[in-house]
Each structure stands twice: as C-alpha cells, then as structure tokens.
Amino acid sequence: MNAANKNPGRVGPEQARILVEAVHRLSGIAVSADKTDFIEHRLSRLLRRTGIDSVNGYIQELQTAPAGPAAQNLVEALTTHTTSFFRERGHFDWLEAQGFPALLAQGAGRARPLTIWSAACSTGAELWTAGMVLDTFARAREPALRWALIGTDVSQQILAKAALATFDEDDIRPIPEAMRQRYLLRSRAKGGAGGRARDLTGAAAATGGGTRYRISPELRRRARLAWANLLDLPAGLKISADVAFLRNVLIYFQPEDQLRAAMNVARRLQPGGYLLTGHAESLAQLPPGMTLVAPSIYRKT
Ligand SMILES: C[S@@+](CC[C@H](N)C(=O)[O-])C[C@H]1O[C@@H](n2cnc3c(N)ncnc32)[C@H](O)[C@@H]1O
C-alpha cells in the first residue's frame, strides 16, 4: 500500500504528474511535478469544496471529463493571480511619454478606438491602470480620442472577480491620489460590489476595514472582459489592439508555449502597435514582425 492509499489527501509523484499534465494541457501553465506539497495544499481546498474524498477520486473525475469542471477547477487552484495597480510602473510612464504619442501620430483613436488589451488580466488591476493612464493622457492631449479596453484571462473565477471591478484599501494604495479621486467610487458596504457606491470626489480618505472601491462607470463602460486561453485563442474573439499587455504570465509557460502565446497576441496587434511583457520575461525568440524598442517593449512593423 503506498502513501497515497493510506492518506487519501496525499499527492504522490505519479498523481502530481497526472495533475500537472492536466493543467498544462488546458492552460499551458507548467507547474513542476516536484512541487508535491504545493499541489497537495491547493488540491486539499478543492477536495473540501467539491466534496470529492480523495486525490485519486479527483483524478478519476479528470480522466472521465478531461475538459470538464474538475479540470477547470484544477487550473484555477494551481494558477497564480498575483497582480497590482501600477505594477511595473515604467511601462505606464513609457506609454504616456512615448507609446501613446506615437500611436496618436499614426492615427490611432480617430477612425477606430485606440484599444488596449490586458491579455492575462487577472482581477483587472492592469486593465484599469491602463485605462486611468490613457484617460488622463487623453484629457490633457486629445479630448476627442476614441479608446477602449479589453481584458482576457483563462480563469473564469478571476474574470468574475474582474467583472465586479471592486478592490479594497490595500489594492488601491499604488494609485496616485488624483486618480483615486477621479476613477474610484467608494462603497461603505462590506463585501463592496453590491453596496451603494458614491463618488469619491471631494470625499475624505476612506478608513474602516470593510471599505471597498469600485472602478468608475466612465472606465467600466469602455471595457470588455472575455475568457481566452492565450495558447489557443477563441476564433470568435475579435481583437485588434494598439497596445497588448502580456505580462507575468509567460514565466509559467515552457519556451515553445511562450512563443506561441506571444505570436497569438502579436497577430491581434495593429501595425505600429506595442506588445509589453513583464520586466523579467524577455522573449528568447521574437514573433515575426516584432522588434524590441525598449526593454520588455516590442513594436509591430
Ligand atoms: C500573475 S497573473 C498576471 C496578471 C497581470 N498580467 C499582471 O502582470 O499583473 C497571471 C494571470 O495569467 C492567467 N493565465 C494563466 N495561463 C493563461 C493562459 N494560458 N491564457 C490566458 N491567461 C492565462 C492566470 O489566470 C492569471 O490571472
């Protein structure tokens, strides 16, 4: 009798291999099968939540329906959604100083909306940061600018969270005060999104542990959220972006999947559009037609 039989919640090496293969097949995310403690910890919550009484029972569900709910939930459980407003701030400074002016100079935002795509958007912090920066830029430089945001992710759970567009005090800390005033609504209700929100303009800084903040309607109405796996983008997903954020997701992929994801995103960029990767995620091989213009910033010719 092996360890897994004695303890039904235990993840042994063979089970780890099956679980990480399922995650890789569905999302491209390469979790190391050696991380059995990590996998076991994340799976234990899933077992409790689903009422399945053993790791082997879970694997059986996976094998019965390889793309079913058990598989989707496993991807959710083993995926990292860490994100923050103004993460890797240099990208936003660069867009404001160089990227947006260059896009305007080539006509973006006139005949069609200048479109920013957050391609692994997690809770949306990156998407809304981009919206705040672009809206601020447009107000100062080109009030008639047409623009739009799109956020995609492989996790349905995180997209549901992103759709609420609601954040807590810690989340909003990196947002400069003037932008908080303009782009956030404060909700007094604990749990936030369902509560009655009021405009923050002129309001004193929020205190209270339960205070939640919602992105203002003026940004929300510009945005669209959709499910998409970067390794196999849905045919029906119509995107033609001027700026694509592909940040802090490539590190979870094998090199060949990194290139595949980058190519999938690059294909949906306008000529002259920009692809931004995480600062720690330089592309070993560039998608055709892309050139490096600054560290972790690529332009489509
Ligand atoms: C660490 S977060 C990065 C969020 C944001 N881009 C940032 O830099 O702050 C990684 C996100 O990538 C998503 N993800 C992982 N694999 C994906 C795939 N194959 N296609 C689309 N999104 C994926 C995860 O669900 C997660 O929300």
The ligand as an SDF file (V2000), in Angstrom:
LIG
                    3D

 27 29  0  0  0  0  0  0  0  0999 V2000
    0.3100   36.5100  -12.2960 C   0  0  0  0  0  0  0  0  0  0  0  0
   -1.1770   36.9540  -13.1080 S   0  0  0  0  0  0  0  0  0  0  0  0
   -0.6190   38.3730  -14.0300 C   0  0  0  0  0  0  0  0  0  0  0  0
   -1.6760   39.4500  -14.1020 C   0  0  0  0  0  0  0  0  0  0  0  0
   -1.2530   40.7290  -14.8300 C   0  0  0  0  0  0  0  0  0  0  0  0
   -0.9610   40.4910  -16.2250 N   0  0  0  0  0  0  0  0  0  0  0  0
   -0.0780   41.3740  -14.1520 C   0  0  0  0  0  0  0  0  0  0  0  0
    1.0090   41.3840  -14.7140 O   0  0  0  0  0  0  0  0  0  0  0  0
   -0.2410   41.8740  -13.0290 O   0  0  0  0  0  0  0  0  0  0  0  0
   -1.2310   35.6790  -14.3630 C   0  0  0  0  0  0  0  0  0  0  0  0
   -2.6150   35.5140  -14.9980 C   0  0  0  0  0  0  0  0  0  0  0  0
   -2.4540   34.7350  -16.1790 O   0  0  0  0  0  0  0  0  0  0  0  0
   -3.5940   33.9320  -16.3370 C   0  0  0  0  0  0  0  0  0  0  0  0
   -3.2590   32.8270  -17.2460 N   0  0  0  0  0  0  0  0  0  0  0  0
   -2.5020   31.7430  -16.9830 C   0  0  0  0  0  0  0  0  0  0  0  0
   -2.4230   30.9510  -18.0660 N   0  0  0  0  0  0  0  0  0  0  0  0
   -3.1470   31.5550  -19.0310 C   0  0  0  0  0  0  0  0  0  0  0  0
   -3.4550   31.2140  -20.3710 C   0  0  0  0  0  0  0  0  0  0  0  0
   -2.9890   30.1100  -20.9450 N   0  0  0  0  0  0  0  0  0  0  0  0
   -4.2320   32.0730  -21.0710 N   0  0  0  0  0  0  0  0  0  0  0  0
   -4.7210   33.2110  -20.5130 C   0  0  0  0  0  0  0  0  0  0  0  0
   -4.4630   33.5800  -19.2390 N   0  0  0  0  0  0  0  0  0  0  0  0
   -3.6790   32.7590  -18.5180 C   0  0  0  0  0  0  0  0  0  0  0  0
   -3.9120   33.4850  -14.9160 C   0  0  0  0  0  0  0  0  0  0  0  0
   -5.2520   33.0490  -14.7800 O   0  0  0  0  0  0  0  0  0  0  0  0
   -3.6040   34.7570  -14.1210 C   0  0  0  0  0  0  0  0  0  0  0  0
   -4.7560   35.5320  -13.8980 O   0  0  0  0  0  0  0  0  0  0  0  0
  1  2  1  0
  2  3  1  0
  2 10  1  0
  3  4  1  0
  4  5  1  0
  5  6  1  0
  5  7  1  0
  7  8  2  0
  7  9  1  0
 10 11  1  0
 11 12  1  0
 11 26  1  0
 12 13  1  0
 13 14  1  0
 13 24  1  0
 14 15  1  0
 14 23  1  0
 15 16  2  0
 16 17  1  0
 17 18  1  0
 17 23  2  0
 18 19  1  0
 18 20  2  0
 20 21  1  0
 21 22  2  0
 22 23  1  0
 24 25  1  0
 24 26  1  0
 26 27  1  0
M  CHG  2   2   1   9  -1
M  END
$$$$
